[in-house]
Amino acid sequence: MQTQVAATKTKANEICDSGVKARTEVPKEVTASVNAFANAQAKYGQDFVDLTKLAIRNDVGKCKPLYDVYDDAVTLLCRDTLPALNGIWFSLGLILLTLLPTVIVSGCLAKHYRRATKTNVHMETGPRRQQQHPIIVAHSSKYRY
């Protein structure tokens, strides 16, 4: 009986040791496996990019008409069209830059514009005050229908 108890204790100790090993070694093995899988997938992607670059250099580069089409498209887009688009964006930025201060100043001056009347705008001082301004004459009651 004591031999069976000793054997059971030994088995229990082995199981506990394997549990401790499982807690410490399994996460390391899982991390290593995940890293190996990620590296393999990244290698597939890099191999595809390298193969594509190699094919473009060796196979497509030999075809002169196709290269001329590519070169003309790059020239048209990068050298001819892009500066015009940059000019459009620059003008829009400049408009926005000047529009904000203009809106602020016009908002501050709005109360002065509301107070102004036509008579305040056309009043003159000095000896010429006797003469009426043509706009005031045109709006006088004498000429109303």
Phi, psi and omega in degrees: 000321181292330177293324178290322178295317180296321179292322178294320177296320179296316179296319180296319178296321178295319180294318179296318178296321179292327176294319178294318178297322180295321179291330184263322187269328183298314178299324178295318179293321179295316179298318179296319179294317180296317178297320179295319178295316180296319178295321178295318179294319178295324179294322176300315179296316179294321176298320179295317179296316179297318179296320179294317178298317180297318179294321180293318180293316189267322186264311183283325182297336180285337184274101185297315180298321179292322176295321178296321177297315179298314181296318179294323178294318178296317179297315181297314184285316189274324186261334184255315186275322185298318178297325177294318177295323177296323177296320178296314180295323178296317180295319177298319177295319179294320177297314179296323180295322180273338182289319182298311177296326179296318179296319180295314180294318180294326176294322178290327182273355184298322181294327177289323179293324179291326180285333185290138174240172181295325179290325177292327183287324188256011179287139177237155178246162176094193185295336182281002182294336180294327181283139178268146179286145183302326181290321180292321179296317181296333182260007180285165184291340180299326185258007180279150182264000000 
